[in-house]
Amino acid sequence: MLLPFGRAMDWARHLFSRILKWKRRNWMITPPDGDWLRSPSYQEEMSVGLNGSDPGLNEAMEETPSYNHRHRVVNRTLGVWRWRGMQQHRDLLLELIEGGQQVVDLGGAACPLGLGATVVDMLRMDNSGERVNFSSISELPEPADVVFTSHCLEHIENLDEVLAEIRDGMAEGGHFVSFVPAWTCVRWRSGVHENAIFNDHAWTFALSGDDLPELDRVKRIDDEVSKFFEITTVEYCGDNSIFIHARRA
């Protein structure tokens, strides 16, 4: 016996919803906790494919076995901690995040930091299944002690405006921590990188003093950040990234 058209459509939508919910279980990220990040298990996952060798800075460009393992095999378990720079600065990051009362994960819905951080993003749900309640730092009920962002700023056209908003939403002496892709990975350069979901890279990032080839839409990220913050550390780190730790004066 055939169902009436309306009931058939309702049934189809219900079935699609169930299938989508089932599939999303395989997409979900479970951000690791601090104890696991301090454990040998984390170091073991980050060392797969290294064979005792120094990973260097260019694993992303080279797409090494370790890079592919971290970013494509166990990425749902490691979350944002899959990045080599996160491992290299793990102790500082955990100290800041666990010690902050209001920790903001800016642009973190696609790969949430966890550890009690508040995701600020345009998406309404993050990839750990939690609702995102704030689309702007200016909406937060109290100033942020720490603002963390990973591989997000390169997507933002109005970079100065966003950096100013971050500064204005932070407590005096607050910490700004950012990882951005470096120009040294060709596929991450503006004009090369394309992403239909999170938009293309608006900027190619380098550091002041770099002797660069001819590139489109380059910004010296340390010069940009220093307009609004006092930089504590800025350096190239693993996976062809740049690490920045700065303070609000």
matplotlib code that plots the C-alpha trace (Angstrom):
import matplotlib.pyplot as plt

x = [0.0, 1.4, 1.7, 0.0, 2.5, 2.7, 3.4, 5.9, 7.8, 7.8, 9.1, 11.9, 12.9, 13.0, 15.1, 17.5, 17.8, 18.6, 21.2, 22.8, 22.9, 24.5, 27.1, 27.9, 29.2, 32.1, 32.6, 32.6, 35.7, 36.3, 38.7, 41.4, 41.7, 44.8, 45.8, 45.8, 47.7, 50.4, 50.5, 52.9, 49.9, 49.7, 53.4, 53.1, 50.4, 52.4, 55.5, 53.9, 55.8, 58.8, 61.1, 63.1, 63.9, 63.6, 60.2, 61.5, 59.2, 57.9, 55.8, 52.7, 54.4, 56.1, 53.0, 55.1, 53.7, 53.5, 51.5, 49.1, 48.6, 47.9, 45.7, 43.9, 43.9, 43.6, 42.4, 39.1, 40.9, 43.6, 41.4, 43.3, 46.2, 47.2, 49.2, 52.9, 53.1, 50.5, 52.7, 55.8, 54.1, 51.9, 53.1, 52.6, 49.2, 47.9, 49.2, 47.4, 44.2, 43.8, 44.7, 42.2, 38.7, 37.4, 39.2, 37.9, 38.4, 38.0, 36.8, 37.1, 33.7, 35.3, 37.8, 37.1, 39.9, 37.9, 39.3, 36.4, 37.1, 34.1, 33.9, 33.2, 32.2, 29.6, 28.6, 25.8, 27.1, 30.7, 32.2, 32.1, 28.3, 28.0, 26.0, 27.9, 26.4, 28.5, 29.4, 31.6, 33.9, 32.0, 29.0, 30.8, 29.5, 33.0, 36.4, 38.5, 41.7, 42.9, 42.0, 43.2, 42.9, 44.3, 44.5, 41.6, 43.0, 44.1, 40.5, 39.6, 39.6, 39.3, 42.2, 42.8, 39.1, 39.1, 42.4, 41.0, 37.9, 39.9, 42.0, 38.9, 37.2, 40.2, 41.1, 44.1, 47.2, 45.2, 46.9, 46.5, 47.7, 47.5, 48.7, 48.6, 49.8, 53.1, 54.0, 56.4, 53.5, 52.6, 49.1, 48.2, 49.1, 46.4, 45.3, 46.2, 44.2, 40.5, 37.9, 34.3, 33.2, 35.3, 36.2, 39.6, 42.7, 42.6, 46.2, 49.6, 51.5, 55.2, 57.3, 59.0, 62.5, 61.7, 63.2, 60.2, 59.6, 56.9, 53.6, 50.1, 48.4, 51.2, 51.0, 53.8, 51.7, 54.0, 53.6, 49.9, 49.6, 52.0, 49.5, 47.2, 49.3, 52.8, 54.3, 56.0, 57.0, 56.7, 58.4, 58.0, 56.9, 56.1, 53.6, 54.6, 52.9, 53.7, 53.2, 52.4, 52.0, 51.1, 49.7, 47.2, 48.9]
y = [0.0, 3.4, 6.2, 9.5, 12.0, 14.2, 11.3, 9.8, 13.2, 13.3, 9.7, 10.6, 13.7, 11.6, 8.9, 11.5, 13.1, 9.8, 8.9, 12.4, 12.0, 8.6, 9.9, 12.9, 10.5, 9.8, 13.5, 14.6, 15.7, 14.8, 17.4, 15.7, 16.7, 18.0, 14.7, 12.9, 15.7, 15.4, 11.6, 9.4, 8.5, 12.0, 12.0, 8.5, 9.7, 12.8, 10.6, 8.1, 8.1, 10.1, 7.0, 9.1, 11.8, 15.6, 16.5, 20.0, 22.8, 21.8, 18.6, 20.2, 21.1, 17.7, 15.9, 13.5, 10.2, 11.9, 14.8, 12.5, 10.3, 13.3, 15.2, 12.4, 9.3, 10.4, 14.0, 13.4, 12.2, 14.8, 17.7, 21.0, 19.4, 17.5, 20.5, 20.2, 23.7, 22.8, 20.0, 22.2, 24.8, 22.4, 23.3, 27.0, 26.5, 24.3, 26.7, 29.6, 27.7, 25.9, 29.0, 31.4, 32.0, 33.2, 31.4, 32.0, 29.7, 32.2, 30.5, 27.1, 25.6, 23.4, 22.0, 23.1, 23.5, 22.0, 22.3, 24.6, 27.2, 29.2, 28.9, 32.2, 31.5, 32.3, 28.6, 27.7, 24.2, 23.1, 19.8, 18.3, 18.7, 21.7, 24.8, 28.0, 30.9, 33.8, 35.0, 37.8, 38.5, 41.7, 39.5, 37.9, 38.7, 39.4, 40.2, 37.3, 36.2, 34.2, 34.3, 31.4, 31.0, 28.4, 28.6, 31.1, 34.6, 33.8, 33.6, 37.1, 39.9, 42.7, 41.6, 44.9, 45.2, 41.7, 42.1, 45.4, 43.6, 40.8, 43.4, 45.3, 42.1, 41.1, 41.9, 44.0, 41.8, 39.1, 36.6, 36.3, 33.0, 32.4, 29.8, 30.8, 29.0, 30.2, 31.2, 28.3, 25.9, 26.7, 25.3, 27.6, 30.8, 33.3, 32.7, 29.0, 27.8, 27.2, 26.0, 26.0, 25.5, 28.0, 30.3, 30.8, 32.1, 35.9, 36.4, 34.8, 35.2, 35.8, 37.5, 40.9, 40.5, 37.5, 37.7, 36.6, 35.6, 37.5, 36.6, 37.9, 39.5, 39.1, 40.3, 40.2, 38.8, 40.1, 43.6, 43.3, 41.8, 44.4, 47.2, 46.0, 43.8, 43.5, 40.4, 38.0, 35.3, 35.0, 32.2, 29.6, 26.3, 22.8, 22.0, 25.2, 27.5, 30.6, 30.8, 34.1, 34.8, 38.4, 40.3, 43.1, 46.1]
z = [0.0, -1.0, 1.6, 0.8, -0.7, 2.4, 4.7, 2.2, 2.2, 6.0, 6.2, 3.6, 5.6, 8.8, 7.2, 5.7, 9.2, 10.8, 8.1, 8.5, 12.3, 11.9, 9.5, 11.7, 14.3, 12.0, 11.4, 15.1, 16.9, 20.5, 21.8, 24.1, 27.7, 29.4, 31.1, 27.7, 26.1, 28.8, 28.4, 26.3, 24.2, 22.7, 22.0, 20.3, 18.0, 17.0, 16.4, 14.0, 10.8, 12.1, 12.8, 15.3, 12.8, 13.4, 11.8, 10.7, 9.8, 6.4, 7.0, 5.5, 2.3, 2.0, 3.2, 5.2, 6.6, 10.1, 8.7, 6.8, 9.9, 12.2, 9.8, 8.0, 10.1, 13.8, 13.2, 14.9, 18.0, 18.1, 17.0, 16.7, 18.7, 15.5, 14.5, 15.1, 16.5, 19.1, 20.2, 20.2, 22.4, 24.4, 27.9, 27.4, 25.7, 28.5, 31.2, 29.5, 28.7, 32.0, 33.9, 32.2, 33.4, 30.0, 27.2, 23.7, 20.7, 17.8, 14.6, 16.3, 15.3, 12.6, 15.1, 18.6, 21.2, 24.1, 27.6, 28.6, 25.9, 24.5, 20.7, 18.9, 15.3, 12.6, 12.6, 14.9, 15.9, 16.4, 15.2, 18.7, 18.6, 20.9, 20.2, 19.4, 21.3, 20.2, 16.7, 17.9, 20.8, 21.4, 22.4, 25.4, 28.8, 30.2, 28.8, 27.6, 29.5, 26.5, 22.9, 20.9, 17.1, 14.8, 11.0, 10.9, 10.4, 6.8, 5.8, 7.1, 4.6, 7.2, 9.3, 11.1, 12.1, 13.6, 15.5, 16.9, 18.0, 19.7, 21.6, 22.7, 23.9, 26.1, 29.7, 30.3, 30.2, 28.4, 26.1, 22.3, 20.8, 17.1, 14.6, 10.9, 7.8, 6.4, 2.9, 2.8, 1.9, -1.7, -1.6, 1.4, -0.4, -1.3, -4.9, -4.7, -1.7, -2.3, 0.2, -0.8, 2.9, 4.8, 1.8, 0.2, 1.9, 1.7, 2.8, 2.5, 5.8, 6.3, 9.0, 8.8, 7.5, 5.3, 1.8, -0.2, -3.8, -5.7, -4.0, -4.1, -1.0, 1.5, 5.0, 7.6, 10.4, 13.2, 11.9, 11.8, 15.3, 16.8, 15.8, 18.6, 20.9, 22.5, 20.9, 23.3, 20.8, 17.1, 15.1, 12.4, 13.8, 12.4, 9.7, 7.8, 10.3, 12.3, 16.0, 17.8, 21.5, 22.4, 25.3, 25.5, 27.2]

ax = plt.figure().add_subplot(projection="3d")
ax.plot(x, y, z, "-o")
ax.set_aspect("equal")
plt.show()
